[in-house]
Amino acid sequence: MGGGVGYYRGEFVRKFSEVELEVLQRKIAIGIHVSTSMDYIIHKNLSARFEMKFRNPQYTVISKYTKTEIKYQGTTIQLPEDSFDTKIDIDGLTFSLGLVVNF
């Protein structure tokens, strides 16, 4: 069993019609890591290994739209002028199964 901490830097693109999102500030992203594994001895020098890893990074960006009004399918849509926070949360889970040869 193991664990740790990771640093993440993320980027994303949000664009619709002719409006894009301008990123004003990125906040530091710290995530946890948890790992556990088990070996099952098949033969004297051969074992099967099962491993599970989990991580959960989160980061926040402050953004604002490049325009405040767009026309979409004949309708005028008003967009906010102020900046806003976007919180991005990524859950990652991996499972591994493999063979281990010991010499």
C-alpha positions in Angstrom: 0.0 0.0 0.0 1.3 3.5 -0.8 0.3 7.1 -1.2 1.5 10.5 -2.2 0.7 13.9 -3.4 0.8 15.2 -7.0 1.0 18.7 -8.6 -1.2 19.3 -11.6 -1.4 22.0 -14.3 -4.4 21.7 -16.4 -5.7 23.5 -19.5 -9.1 23.4 -21.2 -10.7 25.0 -24.2 -14.3 26.3 -24.0 -15.6 27.8 -27.2 -19.0 28.0 -28.8 -20.1 30.0 -31.8 -17.6 32.9 -32.0 -17.1 33.3 -28.2 -14.1 31.9 -26.3 -13.2 31.8 -22.7 -10.2 33.8 -21.5 -8.4 32.4 -18.6 -7.4 35.1 -16.1 -5.8 33.1 -13.3 -4.9 29.5 -12.6 -4.8 28.2 -9.0 -2.3 25.5 -7.9 -3.7 22.0 -8.1 -2.7 19.4 -5.5 -4.1 15.9 -5.6 -3.8 12.7 -3.6 -2.5 9.4 -4.8 -3.4 6.0 -3.2 -2.0 2.7 -4.5 -2.4 -0.8 -3.3 -1.2 -4.1 -4.8 -1.2 -7.8 -4.1 1.0 -10.6 -5.4 -0.2 -14.2 -5.7 2.6 -16.8 -6.0 1.8 -19.1 -8.8 5.1 -21.0 -8.9 8.5 -20.7 -7.2 9.7 -17.7 -9.3 6.4 -16.6 -10.8 3.6 -14.6 -9.3 0.5 -12.7 -10.5 0.2 -9.0 -9.5 -3.0 -7.1 -9.1 -2.7 -3.3 -8.5 -5.2 -0.5 -8.0 -4.2 3.2 -8.2 -6.5 6.1 -7.4 -5.9 9.9 -7.8 -8.1 12.9 -7.4 -6.6 16.2 -8.6 -8.7 19.4 -8.4 -7.9 22.8 -9.8 -9.6 26.1 -10.2 -9.4 28.7 -12.9 -10.8 32.2 -13.0 -12.2 33.0 -16.5 -14.3 35.4 -18.4 -16.0 35.4 -21.8 -14.4 37.4 -24.7 -17.8 38.8 -25.7 -20.9 39.7 -23.8 -23.5 39.0 -26.5 -23.8 36.4 -29.3 -26.4 35.4 -31.8 -27.1 31.6 -31.8 -29.6 30.1 -34.1 -31.4 33.5 -34.5 -31.5 34.2 -30.8 -29.4 36.8 -29.0 -27.8 35.4 -25.9 -26.4 37.7 -23.1 -23.2 36.4 -21.5 -21.9 37.6 -18.1 -19.4 40.4 -18.1 -17.8 39.5 -14.8 -15.1 36.8 -14.3 -16.1 33.5 -12.7 -14.5 30.5 -11.1 -14.5 27.1 -12.7 -13.6 24.1 -10.5 -12.3 21.1 -12.4 -12.3 17.7 -10.5 -10.8 14.7 -12.1 -11.2 11.2 -10.6 -8.8 8.6 -11.9 -8.8 5.0 -11.1 -6.7 2.3 -12.8 -6.5 -1.5 -12.4 -3.5 -3.5 -13.5 -3.0 -7.2 -13.7 0.5 -8.6 -14.6 3.1 -11.3 -14.2 6.1 -10.9 -12.0 9.3 -13.1 -12.5 11.7 -13.3 -9.6 15.3 -14.2 -10.3 
